[in-house]
């Protein structure tokens, strides 16, 4: 009831103000109509106003005076109606708010049930080869990366409008329109946001996977989340903000931002991600910063801040433990050969800009950081191949 009153407080105040204003005006007018006929009963404006309140709003006591002029009698009837309206209007508004609140609660419960059904759907694999490969690689617990809107509509009997409503409040799904097999397909990506910017998992590990591109690159968040899960690594992902979005509130560059180095006018999500990174630096963690790269001849590119084309690790400033870094690279080379792809050190990538988050991690945390540029074409491969890529990329960092 209190919530209903709170939700309708504007309407209540407007209705009360309107009725009281009319009552005051009518009582003042009554003075001019009845003063000459009853000078003792309507001797001044305040007496007339008090008469209106006492007569039609409350029985406070005093002489029972009635209008005697025709115009006064008509106005008295009008004031009586206004007096009833003073109570009837707010009561109706409160009743309307109460019914509205019950209906909203009912709709919310229905949407929560739909959200639970969709969460369950992401755990279901019905294609035999995919079930087999996930079981072989011990990835059975990983959720699906995609659930098409067509499957949701025709296999789960959930309408598009309900899906849109669920996505407005859910921390588990992101609605996307992805080009698959040269055709755009609308559907849901699985996310699990627990921070203002996205997801943070502190597993007290010596390895941290960071991905700030999931909301830009379809399936990239699922890919990095799965790798962190396999490695039992700490995980940070940006699931909300991008420079390339139609949503004004979500327009924020989480990769290159002066706020990493200047705390004035800092966005709350930048502040949150800085705090979470600082929580992890105490574990002497190695940071692996995943970057979405174009579809080219390289399966992956290692970048520790040297110039583009510098085919060595000697001039990079991000990773001090070169023995560990070379071990990563040797394993990555085997995996690239396995998939008939090339690998490079700073092949088409190099030193990031001064405001890049990698420089904040290096300067503030003093931890080793590797920027791993991943060929995005692997994200849209068939599920059997896709899960092999997850397992193979995880093997690169398995020793930590």
C-alpha positions as CSV (number, residue, x, y, z in Angstrom):
1,X,0.0,0.0,0.0
2,X,2.8,2.4,0.9
3,X,4.6,1.7,-2.3
4,X,1.3,2.3,-4.3
5,X,1.0,5.7,-2.5
6,X,4.6,6.6,-3.2
7,X,4.2,5.7,-6.9
8,X,1.1,7.9,-7.2
9,X,2.4,10.7,-5.0
10,X,2.5,13.2,-7.9
11,X,-1.1,12.5,-8.9
12,X,-2.2,12.6,-5.3
13,X,-0.6,16.0,-4.7
14,X,-2.0,17.4,-7.9
15,X,-5.6,16.2,-7.1
16,X,-5.4,17.5,-3.6
17,X,-4.0,20.8,-4.7
18,X,-6.7,21.2,-7.3
19,X,-9.6,20.4,-5.0
20,X,-8.3,22.6,-2.2
21,X,-7.8,25.5,-4.6
22,X,-11.3,25.2,-5.9
23,X,-12.7,24.9,-2.3
24,X,-10.8,28.1,-1.3
25,X,-12.0,30.0,-4.4
26,X,-15.6,28.8,-3.8
27,X,-15.6,29.8,-0.1
28,X,-14.3,33.3,-1.0
29,X,-17.0,33.6,-3.6
30,X,-19.5,32.5,-1.0
31,X,-18.5,35.5,1.1
32,X,-19.5,38.0,-1.7
33,X,-22.8,36.2,-2.3
34,X,-23.9,35.8,1.3
35,X,-22.3,38.7,3.1
36,X,-25.1,41.2,2.5
37,X,-27.8,38.6,3.3
38,X,-26.1,37.2,6.4
39,X,-23.5,39.8,7.6
40,X,-23.1,38.1,11.0
41,X,-22.4,34.6,9.6
42,X,-20.2,35.7,6.7
43,X,-18.6,38.8,8.2
44,X,-15.2,38.4,6.5
45,X,-13.2,36.2,4.1
46,X,-11.6,34.1,6.8
47,X,-15.0,33.3,8.3
48,X,-16.3,32.2,5.0
49,X,-13.3,30.0,4.4
50,X,-13.6,28.5,7.8
51,X,-17.3,27.9,7.1
52,X,-16.5,25.9,3.9
53,X,-14.0,23.7,5.7
54,X,-16.3,23.1,8.7
55,X,-19.4,22.5,6.6
56,X,-18.0,20.1,4.0
57,X,-14.7,18.7,5.1
58,X,-14.8,18.3,8.8
59,X,-17.3,18.8,11.6
60,X,-15.3,21.0,14.0
61,X,-18.2,22.6,15.7
62,X,-19.9,25.9,15.8
63,X,-23.1,27.5,14.4
64,X,-24.8,25.6,11.6
65,X,-25.1,28.2,8.9
66,X,-26.6,27.6,5.5
67,X,-26.7,29.9,2.4
68,X,-30.0,31.6,1.8
69,X,-29.5,33.3,-1.5
70,X,-30.2,31.3,-4.7
71,X,-26.6,31.8,-5.9
72,X,-25.3,30.9,-2.5
73,X,-27.3,27.7,-2.4
74,X,-26.0,26.7,-5.8
75,X,-22.5,27.5,-4.8
76,X,-23.0,25.5,-1.5
77,X,-24.0,22.5,-3.5
78,X,-20.9,22.9,-5.7
79,X,-18.7,23.1,-2.6
80,X,-20.4,19.9,-1.2
81,X,-19.4,18.1,-4.4
82,X,-15.8,19.4,-4.1
83,X,-15.7,18.1,-0.5
84,X,-16.7,14.7,-1.6
85,X,-14.1,14.9,-4.4
86,X,-11.4,15.7,-1.9
87,X,-11.7,12.2,-0.5
88,X,-13.0,10.3,-3.5
89,X,-10.2,11.4,-5.9
90,X,-7.3,10.4,-3.7
91,X,-9.0,7.1,-2.8
92,X,-9.5,6.3,-6.5
93,X,-5.9,7.2,-7.2
94,X,-4.6,5.0,-4.4
95,X,-6.8,2.1,-5.5
96,X,-5.5,2.5,-9.0
97,X,-1.9,2.6,-7.7
98,X,-2.5,-0.5,-5.6
99,X,-3.9,-2.5,-8.6
100,X,-1.1,-1.2,-10.7
101,X,1.5,-2.4,-8.1
102,X,-0.1,-5.9,-8.0
103,X,-0.1,-6.1,-11.8
104,X,3.5,-5.0,-12.0
105,X,4.5,-7.5,-9.4
106,X,2.7,-10.2,-11.3
107,X,4.5,-9.2,-14.5
108,X,7.8,-9.1,-12.8
109,X,7.4,-12.6,-11.4
110,X,6.4,-13.9,-14.8
111,X,9.6,-12.3,-16.3
112,X,11.8,-13.7,-13.6
113,X,10.3,-17.2,-14.4
114,X,11.2,-16.6,-18.1
115,X,14.7,-15.5,-17.1
116,X,15.1,-18.8,-15.2
117,X,13.9,-20.8,-18.2
118,X,16.4,-19.0,-20.5
119,X,19.2,-19.6,-18.0
120,X,18.4,-23.3,-18.0
121,X,18.2,-23.3,-21.9
122,X,21.9,-22.1,-22.0
123,X,22.9,-25.3,-20.1
124,X,21.2,-27.6,-22.6
125,X,23.1,-29.1,-25.5
126,X,21.1,-31.4,-27.8
127,X,23.5,-31.9,-30.7
128,X,25.4,-35.1,-30.1
129,X,28.8,-34.2,-31.5
130,X,28.9,-31.0,-29.3
131,X,27.9,-33.0,-26.2
132,X,30.7,-35.5,-27.0
133,X,33.4,-32.9,-27.5
134,X,32.5,-30.9,-24.4
135,X,32.6,-34.2,-22.4
136,X,35.9,-35.2,-23.9
137,X,37.5,-31.8,-23.1
138,X,35.8,-31.7,-19.6
139,X,33.9,-28.6,-20.7
140,X,30.4,-29.9,-20.0
141,X,29.7,-27.2,-17.4
142,X,30.2,-24.4,-19.8
143,X,27.0,-22.6,-21.0
144,X,26.1,-22.3,-24.6
145,X,27.5,-19.2,-26.3
146,X,24.3,-18.4,-28.3
147,X,20.6,-18.9,-28.2
148,X,18.8,-17.7,-31.3
149,X,15.6,-15.8,-31.1
150,X,13.9,-18.3,-33.4
151,X,14.8,-21.2,-31.1
152,X,13.5,-19.2,-28.1
153,X,10.2,-18.5,-29.9
154,X,9.5,-21.8,-31.5
155,X,11.1,-24.3,-29.1
156,X,10.4,-22.5,-25.8
157,X,7.2,-20.6,-26.7
158,X,8.6,-17.3,-25.4
159,X,7.6,-14.2,-27.3
160,X,10.0,-11.6,-28.6
161,X,8.4,-8.9,-26.4
162,X,9.0,-11.0,-23.3
163,X,12.6,-11.6,-24.3
164,X,13.2,-7.9,-24.7
165,X,11.6,-7.1,-21.3
166,X,13.8,-9.7,-19.7
167,X,16.9,-8.3,-21.3
168,X,16.1,-4.9,-19.8
169,X,16.7,-6.0,-16.3
170,X,18.6,-9.3,-16.5
171,X,22.3,-9.6,-15.7
172,X,22.6,-12.9,-17.6
173,X,21.8,-12.0,-21.2
174,X,22.8,-9.6,-24.0
175,X,20.6,-9.3,-27.0
176,X,22.6,-9.2,-30.2
177,X,22.2,-9.4,-34.0
178,X,25.0,-11.5,-35.3
179,X,26.0,-12.4,-38.9
180,X,26.2,-16.2,-39.2
181,X,26.6,-17.9,-42.5
182,X,26.1,-14.6,-44.3
183,X,22.8,-14.1,-42.6
184,X,22.0,-11.9,-39.7
185,X,20.5,-13.7,-36.7
186,X,19.0,-12.2,-33.6
187,X,19.5,-13.9,-30.3
188,X,21.0,-13.9,-26.8
189,X,24.6,-14.2,-25.6
190,X,25.1,-15.5,-22.1
191,X,26.8,-13.1,-19.7
192,X,27.0,-13.0,-16.0
193,X,27.4,-9.4,-14.8
194,X,28.2,-8.8,-11.1
195,X,29.8,-5.4,-11.5
196,X,28.7,-2.0,-13.0
197,X,31.0,-2.7,-16.0
198,X,30.4,-6.5,-16.3
199,X,31.9,-9.5,-14.6
200,X,34.7,-9.9,-12.0
201,X,35.8,-13.2,-10.6
202,X,38.6,-13.4,-8.0
203,X,39.8,-17.0,-7.8
204,X,43.0,-16.0,-5.9
205,X,44.9,-17.2,-9.0
206,X,48.4,-16.3,-10.3
207,X,46.7,-15.6,-13.7
208,X,44.1,-13.0,-14.7
209,X,42.3,-13.0,-18.0
210,X,41.0,-9.5,-19.0
211,X,38.6,-8.9,-21.9
212,X,37.2,-5.4,-22.5
213,X,35.7,-6.2,-25.9
214,X,32.8,-8.6,-25.4
215,X,30.1,-6.0,-26.0
216,X,31.8,-5.1,-29.3
217,X,32.7,-8.6,-30.6
218,X,30.1,-11.3,-30.5
219,X,31.0,-14.5,-28.6
220,X,34.4,-13.0,-27.5
221,X,33.1,-12.7,-23.9
222,X,32.1,-16.4,-23.9
223,X,35.5,-17.4,-25.3
224,X,37.5,-15.5,-22.7
225,X,35.2,-16.5,-19.8
226,X,35.5,-20.2,-20.9
227,X,39.4,-19.9,-21.0
228,X,39.4,-18.4,-17.5
229,X,37.1,-21.1,-16.2
230,X,39.3,-23.9,-17.6
231,X,42.4,-22.3,-16.1
232,X,40.6,-21.4,-12.8
233,X,42.0,-17.9,-13.5
234,X,40.8,-14.6,-12.2
235,X,38.5,-12.9,-14.7
236,X,37.6,-9.3,-15.7
237,X,35.2,-8.5,-18.6
238,X,33.5,-5.4,-19.8
239,X,30.0,-6.5,-20.8
240,X,28.3,-3.1,-21.0
241,X,30.4,-0.2,-22.4
242,X,31.6,0.6,-25.9
243,X,32.4,3.7,-28.0
244,X,30.3,2.1,-30.8
245,X,26.8,1.8,-29.4
246,X,23.5,3.5,-30.0
247,X,22.8,3.7,-26.3
248,X,24.1,7.1,-25.0
249,X,24.4,5.8,-21.4
250,X,26.7,3.0,-22.5
251,X,29.0,5.1,-24.6
252,X,32.3,4.8,-22.8
253,X,35.8,3.8,-24.0
254,X,36.9,1.2,-21.4
255,X,40.2,0.5,-23.2
256,X,41.7,4.0,-23.8
257,X,40.6,6.4,-21.1
258,X,42.4,9.2,-19.3
259,X,40.5,8.3,-16.1
260,X,42.9,5.4,-15.6
261,X,45.5,8.0,-14.8
262,X,43.4,10.9,-13.6
263,X,40.8,10.6,-10.9
264,X,38.9,13.8,-11.7
265,X,35.4,13.3,-13.2
266,X,36.1,9.5,-13.2
267,X,33.2,7.3,-14.5
268,X,32.0,4.9,-11.8
269,X,32.6,1.9,-14.0
270,X,36.2,2.9,-14.6
271,X,36.6,3.4,-10.9
272,X,35.2,-0.1,-10.2
273,X,37.5,-1.8,-12.7
274,X,40.5,0.0,-11.3
275,X,39.6,-1.2,-7.8
276,X,39.2,-4.8,-9.0
277,X,42.5,-4.7,-10.9
278,X,44.2,-3.4,-7.7
279,X,42.7,-6.3,-5.7
280,X,44.4,-8.8,-8.0
281,X,47.9,-7.2,-8.1
282,X,48.5,-8.4,-4.5
283,X,48.4,-12.0,-5.8
284,X,51.5,-11.3,-8.0
285,X,49.3,-12.2,-11.0
286,X,50.2,-12.3,-14.7
287,X,47.7,-10.4,-16.8
288,X,46.6,-11.8,-20.1
289,X,44.7,-9.0,-22.0
290,X,42.7,-10.4,-24.9
291,X,42.1,-8.2,-27.9
292,X,39.9,-8.9,-30.9
293,X,42.0,-8.9,-34.1
294,X,40.9,-9.0,-37.7
295,X,40.5,-12.2,-39.7
296,X,44.0,-12.5,-41.2
297,X,46.8,-15.1,-41.6
298,X,47.6,-15.0,-37.8
299,X,45.7,-17.1,-35.3
300,X,47.2,-14.9,-32.6
301,X,49.7,-12.2,-32.1
302,X,51.8,-11.6,-29.0
303,X,52.2,-7.9,-28.0
304,X,54.2,-6.7,-25.1
305,X,54.6,-3.1,-26.2
306,X,57.3,-3.1,-28.9
307,X,56.9,-1.5,-32.3
308,X,54.8,-3.0,-35.0
309,X,56.8,-5.6,-36.9
310,X,59.4,-6.1,-34.1
311,X,59.7,-9.8,-34.2
312,X,61.2,-10.2,-30.8
313,X,60.5,-9.6,-27.1
314,X,63.6,-7.7,-26.4
315,X,62.2,-4.2,-26.8
316,X,58.8,-4.7,-25.1
317,X,58.2,-3.1,-21.7
318,X,55.1,-5.0,-20.5
319,X,56.5,-8.5,-19.6
320,X,59.7,-8.8,-17.6
321,X,59.8,-12.6,-17.1
322,X,61.0,-13.4,-20.6
323,X,61.5,-17.1,-19.8
324,X,57.8,-17.5,-19.0
325,X,56.8,-15.4,-22.0
326,X,58.9,-17.5,-24.4
327,X,57.3,-20.6,-22.9
328,X,53.9,-19.2,-23.7
329,X,55.0,-18.4,-27.2
330,X,56.4,-21.8,-27.9
331,X,53.2,-23.5,-26.9
332,X,51.2,-21.0,-28.8
333,X,53.3,-21.8,-31.9
334,X,52.5,-25.5,-31.6
335,X,48.8,-24.7,-31.4
336,X,48.9,-22.3,-34.4
337,X,50.6,-25.0,-36.5
338,X,47.9,-27.5,-35.4
339,X,45.3,-25.2,-36.9
340,X,47.3,-24.3,-40.0
341,X,47.6,-20.7,-38.9
342,X,50.5,-18.4,-38.4
343,X,51.6,-16.7,-35.1
344,X,53.7,-13.5,-34.7
345,X,55.4,-11.2,-32.2
346,X,54.1,-7.7,-32.9
347,X,53.3,-8.7,-36.5
348,X,50.5,-6.1,-37.1
349,X,50.2,-4.8,-33.6
350,X,52.4,-2.8,-31.3
351,X,52.8,-0.3,-28.4
352,X,49.3,1.0,-27.3
353,X,48.5,4.6,-26.6
354,X,49.4,6.4,-23.4
355,X,45.8,6.3,-22.1
356,X,45.5,2.5,-22.6
357,X,44.5,0.4,-19.7
358,X,47.6,-1.8,-20.2
359,X,49.8,1.2,-19.1
360,X,47.7,1.6,-16.0
361,X,48.3,-2.1,-15.1
362,X,52.0,-1.8,-15.8
363,X,52.5,1.5,-13.9
364,X,50.2,0.9,-11.0
365,X,50.3,-2.8,-10.4
366,X,53.9,-3.6,-11.6
367,X,52.7,-7.0,-12.9
368,X,53.6,-8.7,-16.2
369,X,51.0,-8.2,-19.0
370,X,50.6,-9.9,-22.3
371,X,48.3,-8.5,-24.9
372,X,47.1,-11.4,-26.9
373,X,45.4,-10.4,-30.2
374,X,43.0,-13.2,-31.2
375,X,41.8,-13.9,-34.7
376,X,38.0,-13.3,-34.4
377,X,37.2,-15.8,-37.1
378,X,37.6,-18.6,-34.6
379,X,34.6,-17.3,-32.6
380,X,32.1,-18.2,-35.3
381,X,33.4,-21.6,-36.1
382,X,31.2,-24.7,-35.6
383,X,30.8,-25.6,-31.9
384,X,33.0,-28.7,-32.1
385,X,36.0,-26.7,-33.5
386,X,35.2,-23.7,-31.2
387,X,35.5,-25.7,-28.0
388,X,38.8,-27.2,-29.3
389,X,40.1,-23.6,-29.7
390,X,39.0,-22.8,-26.1
391,X,40.9,-25.9,-24.8
392,X,44.0,-25.1,-26.9
393,X,44.2,-21.5,-25.9
394,X,43.9,-22.5,-22.3
395,X,46.8,-24.9,-22.7
396,X,49.1,-22.0,-23.5
397,X,48.9,-20.7,-19.9
398,X,48.3,-24.0,-18.1
399,X,51.5,-23.9,-16.1
400,X,50.6,-20.9,-14.0
